[in-house]
Amino acid sequence: MEIDSLVRSLSYPSLLALNSSPQLVDDVLRYAETHAKQREAYWHHKTLTPVDVGKGGMRTTPAEVLHELGVATTLLTASPLSQVARHWAAVRYCATLTRVSGGRLALTPDANEVVYHHKVTQSEQLGIGLALVVAKNLLRRQYRGWTFHAVDAEVALKAGFVDGVGAVESVSRTKKRPDYILLGHHATKTRRRMKIVILECKGTHQPPSFIHGQLARAAVQVEALSVGGSHPPSLMVASHLTQSGITAYVLDPPGDNELWSGDDEELDGLLSTAPEDQFWRPRTVSPQEPEARQAPTGDVSPADETVTELDPAEELPPGAPQVFDIPEQQRGWFTQILTRAVAATALLFAGNSAAAGGYATPRQRGTEDPAFQPGLFSLDPAWATSSAATFELPNGLSAEGTRHRAPLGRGRALEVFRGVESRLYRELAEGRVGAYLRDAPTFFGRRAALPADGSVYSFGRDGTVLVVRVLDSGR
């Protein structure tokens, strides 16, 4: 495929199939019940129920998936080349998704042919982007007028707990925590409301039955956080990746538990002060009474007569999981942590690590104990940064951000721009997070018809923008 066609294909609307059913619940419960004999953690899963995913799946584009992946993984690249690395989602995976006959979203032949260890990384990364697209779509349907922002759970918990959320390399501990906390915001003329939804993302190239093990593990991970003594609502999304089409399997519908509410003045007052690091410790969950455990009620799925084993590298570690309890009186503190992480994520996506660092606590920055708590907001040296730029958007809008160009030969280059709409960018850079949360959804509604020049635009409801295009030597 020619590079121009490849880039254009990123904007093709495609159908992402969704699956959620009582049979899926039974298959996941049966996997957990079988494996709990060797791994105690499987007994401590969340109660599973199907999600109303509607009929016919949902529409999305490869660009939207890559956009969500790029924003969500912004905080995972604290290195001297972080600015370049933050373009990685759009550059590395721009040739992995396409639209096939019937209009379905699917893997490209090239993506399907990578060797096993690359497939693991590919499925994990694409699983994040797909899960965020699915989760935000379902949440917008359930919570009209709300906007949801993804916060890496590692970032949020790092500010509160001194044991169990240390170095990212502590693999056994991270396997019992969820991937993301989705912070929802809703504004009216008189009130601001916040809610959180826990999200666990999975992806695989393996047979569909492999999904059951992934969701069984996810059901343990989403129980790892409690606020005020109760577990927030959650979603678990596992994507099955094939050349014939991608299907996202979804379980555990969100409830309606809000994190915080107040008026504009109260929110601005809350966000005007920097939260301090807390020094809590996670607790190990107590054994669950057998009669309290959820068990499968139906027959074994015809496609799952043999329970597929998880890869040993993905298996839950021995022992009971830990729970990270946010005290009831610290709801405001947690709102500060999550909201400031949203601001930092958007600024880092736009390439402004200096302003983003101001939104982090000492432990998040790594200044408290760098050996134990690696920094997530390291400033980039001048030689490692991409070019900062104002990018003109359709309808007279503009975005502030950074661009990266990769040579293609014959005087051509692939350019990726990532940034934040200019007004929203200024609000974030000036510390006006409350205004940003209120104004971000309006940007999405001000989009215009896109230019027919082969460029691919993706606009987020958080005000972020991703542009991918091929340039000739004169541009």
N, C-alpha and C positions, 0 to 999 in steps of 0.2 A: 504494500500500500504506500502511495506517495505521502510525504509528510503533510502536504496541504490537506489531503483527504482525511488523514489521521486526526489532525487538529479539528477540522470541521465536524468530524464524527463525535467529538466530545460534547457538542451542543444538541445532538439528536435526542428528542424526548423518547424515552423507552419505558417499557412496562416492567416493574419489579414485582414479581409474584410474592404474595404473603401467605403464610400458613400458620394457623393457630386453631387447635381443636381439643376436645376431651381426649381423643386418642393420643395426641402428642403429649398431653399431661400424663396419661397412663404410661407411655413409653419412657418418659423421663423418670417418673417415680420408680418404675421397675428397674431401671439402670441404677438409681440411687440405692434402692433396697438391696440389690445384688452386691454392689460394691461396698456398702457400709460394713459388710462382714470383715473386710480388710482395712477400710479407711473410715474411722469413726466420724469424720467431718461430714460425711454424706447424710448422717442422721439429722444434722442441724440445718436443713434447708428450709427455705421459705415455702409457705403454702402456695401451691401452684394452681393457677386457673387460666383458662384460655382468654384471649384478648379479642375484642370485636374489631377485626381488621377489614371488615367490609367485603365486597365482592369485586373480583377483577384485578386485585393488586393496586399498585399506586404508580403514578408517573414521576419519573425523575430523569436526570441526564448524567452521563459519566462525569461531566464537569462539576455538577453539584456534589457528587460523591467525593471527588478529589478535593473540592473546596472544604467540605466538612472535615475531611481527614487532615488537611493542612492546618486549619485553625485549631483543631483538637490536639494535635501533636506539637504545637508551637513551643510548649514549655518543656519538651523532652530533649532539647538539643543545646544544652549548656556546654559549649565547646568553642575553641578558637575559630571554627568554621561554621558557627551556628547560623549565621545569616544565609550562607549558601545552603546549609542543610535544610533550612525551613522551606526551601523551594522543592525539596526532594519529592514530596508527595505528588506534586503536579508533573514533575519531570520524569521521575522513575516510572510512575504508574499511568502516564497518559496513554500508553499503548496497551492497556490491560482490559479495558471495558469497551463494548461496542453494542450496536443494536442488530439483532438477527431477525430472520423471517418471523412474522407474527408480531414484530415490534418489541420483542422481549430484550431486556438488558442481559448481557451475557459476557463471558470471558472471550477475549480474542484468541485465535489459534496460538499466537506467540506466547501469551500469558499461560495458556494451558500446557505448553511444552517445557516449561522450566523444570529443572531438576528438583528433587524432593525438598532439600533444605531451603531452597529459595521459595518453593511453594508455601512452606510454613510461614515464612515472613510475609509473603504476598497475601496469604489468606488472613493473617492477623491484621495487617494494615488495611486491606480492603474491607475486612469485617468491621473495623472501626467506622470508616466512612459510611458504609451501608447502614450500620446500626443507628448512627446519628440521623441519617436521612429518614429512616423508618420511624424512629422514636419521636422526632420533632413533628413529623407528619401526623402521627397518631395523637400526640399531645395537643397540637393545634386544633384537631377535630374535637377533642374532649373539652379543652379549655379555650373557648373563643376569646380572642383579644389578648391572649398571653403570648409572650416571647420567651423562648428557652435558650439559655447559653450553657455550653459545655465547660465544666471545670474538671481538670484531672484530679481524681480522688487523692493521689499521692501528694499533690500540692496542698490541698485543703487540710488533710490530716497531719501533714508535716508541721503545721503551725501549732497544733494542739497536743501532740503526744510525743513523749520522749523515749518510749520503748515500743518497738513494733513498727514504727514508721521512721526508720533511720535511712541508711544508705539504700539506694534503689537496687543495689546488688543483692539485697537480702531476699532472695527469690522465694524461699519457702513461705515467708510471711506475706509477700505481695500476692501470692496465689490464693489467699483467703480474703482479699479485699476486692471491691468492685473497681471497674475502670474509670467511670465518670459520675459526677454529680451534675445533673441538669438543673440549673437555677432558673426558675420561672419568674417573670415580672409582669405585673399588670397595673396599669395606671388609669384612674378616672380623674374627674375634676377635683375630687376631695380626698381620695385614698390611693395609697400605694400598697400593693400586696406582693408577697414573695412566697414561693413554694419550691420544694426540691423533689426531684425524682431520681432515684438511683438507677444507673444504666450499666449493664454488663454486655460487652461486645464480643462475639465469637465469629469465626469464619473457617471454612474447610473446603478442600477439594475432594475429601473422602466421600464414601457413600452416605446417603441421607441418615442412616442409622447412627453414624458417628456423631451427628448433631445431638442425639439423646444424652451422650456422655458430657458433651460441652454444656448443655443446658442444666444438667444435674450439678455440675460444678458451679455454674453461674448462680444457681439457686442458693448455694452456700455463701457465695461472695456478696450478693446483694443484702444479706442479713448482717453484714459486718459493721454497719453504722446505725446508731440509734440517736434520736434527739428528744430530750425530755422524757426518756423512758420508753419511747415507742419507735418502731422502725418506719422510716418514710416509705411512700409508695415506690415502686420500682418497675423496670422493664428489662427483660432479657431478650436479646436478639442474636440469633446465630444464622449466618448466611451460608448457603450451599452454592458453591461456585462451579459452574460448568460452561462448556461452549454452547450448549443448547439453551441455556437460560439460568438465571440466578433466582433462587427462592430464599426469602428471609423467614425464618421460623421464630415466632414471637410468643412469649408467655408472661403472665403476671401483670394484669392491668393496673394502672396507678389508682390510688385512692384520692382523697381530697384533704390532705393534711397540710395546712399552711405553716410556713416557717416564721413569718413576721408580717405585720401590717402597721400602717401609720400614714400620716399626711406628708406632704412635700417637705415641710419644715422639719418634721421628725426624721425623715430619711436623710435629708441633707446634714442634719446635726449628727446622726449616727455615722455617716460616711466621712464627716469632716475630721474625725480623729482616727489615728492609726491604731489598729488592734495590737495588743501585745501577744507574744508567744505564751501559750499555756503549757503546763507540765503534768498533764494527765497520763495515766497508763491504761492501756486496754485491759479488759478482763477476759478471762477464758470462760466460755459458756459452760453452764452446768449440764449434766446428762439429761437427755429428754426422756420423759416417761413413755414407754412403748405405746400406751393407749392414746397418747397425744400425737403420734406420728401419722402423717398422711400416707396412705397406701394406695396402690393402683386398684381400680375397681373393675376394669374391663379386660378383654382378652388381649393377648400379645398381638401386636401389629403384624400382618403377613410379611411385611418387609423387614421385620426385626426378630425373626425366630432365634437368631444367634446374636447375643448382645456384643456389640463391637467394642473392643478395648480402646481406651484412650492411649495416645502416645505417652510413654512414661514421663516425658518432659512436661506434659500438661497435667499429670495426675496431682490430686490434692495431697499435700504432705500429711504425715501421720499426726494424730492427736486432734483434740477438739479445736474449733476455730476460736478466734478472738473477736470481741466486739468493742468498737470505739464509741463510747458514750459521751455525747455532748449534753452537759447538764441543762435542765430547763431554763435556769436563769442566764444561760449563756447563748440563748437564741440570737440576741443582738450581735454578740461577738462573732458567731458563725455566719450571720448575714454579712458582716463586715468582711470576713475572710473570703467568702465566696464572691461577693460583689467586686472586691479589689482584684481577685484572681481573674474575673471576667475582663476587667479593664486592662490588666497586664497582658492577658492573652491577645486581645485585639491590638494593643500597641506593639507587641512582639511580632505579630503577623504583619504589621506595617513596617517593621524594621527598627523601631525605636526602643532599644533595650534600656537606654538610660532612663527614660520616663517610666518604663515598665518596672524597673527595679525599685522605684519609689513606692510602688504599691505592695511590695513584699515585706514580710516580717524578717527579723534577723535570721531566724532558722531557715526560712525559705531561701534567703539569699546565700546561706552558707557561711555567714560571718560569725555565728555563735560557736560552731565547732565544725570547721570545714572537713575534718577527717571523718566525722560521723554523719554529718548532714551536708552532702554535696549541694552547692548552690544551683538554683534553677534560673537565676536572673543575672548570670555573669555578663558583664559588659563586653562587647566585642571590640577587639583592637581595630584601629583604623584600616589596616591593610586587609582585614577579613570582611569588611562590610560591603554590601551591594550598594549601587548608586541610589541615594534617596531622590525621590522625584514626585512631582505633581502630575497626575495622569488625568487627562480630559476624558470624561465619560459622556455617554449620550444624554440628551435633554439638558445640556448646559451644566451638568454636575461635574465634579472632579473628586479625585481621591488622592490622599497622601500615602505614599508607601515606598516600596523598593522593588527593583526589577533585576532579573538575572537573564543573561543571554548565553545560549549554548551554540557554538558554531555548527553549521550543518554542511559546510562545503559549498563551493560555487558562489561564494559571497552571500550566503543566506544564513540566518540564525533563528533559532527558536527562542522567543522571548516570553518570560513568565513575569507578570506583575501581580503583586499582592499588596493590598492596602486597606485603608478605611476611608469612607466618604469624608471630605475635608472638614465639614462642620463638626461631625462626630469626633473626628481625630483631634480637633482643637479642644473640644470638651474634655476628652480623655487626658490629653497632654497637660491641660490646665487644672486637672484634679476635679472636674465637675462630673463625677460619675453618675449622680442622680439625674442630671440633665441628659446624659448619654443614654441611660436606660429608658427614659421617657421618649427621646427623639429617635432612637434607632429604628423602630418599626416604621416610622413615617418615610424614611429613606427608601425602603423596599417598595413602598407604594408610589414613589416618584420616578420609578424607572421608565424608560421610553423604548420605542422600537430600536433594535440594535442595528448598527451599520452592516451592510452586506459586503464586507471586505474580507471575510474568512476568519476574522477574529472571534474568539470564544469568550463570552462574558458570563460570570456567575456572580449573583448578588445574594448576600446573606441578610437575613432579618436582623442580624446584629450589626449591620453597617459595613461588614467586610466585603471586599471585592477581589475576585480572581479573574485575571485576563491571560489568555494564552493565544499567541499568534506567531506567524512566520513572517520574518522581515527580509526584504532584499537589502543589498549592500548600501543603498543610498539612504536608508531610514534610520 
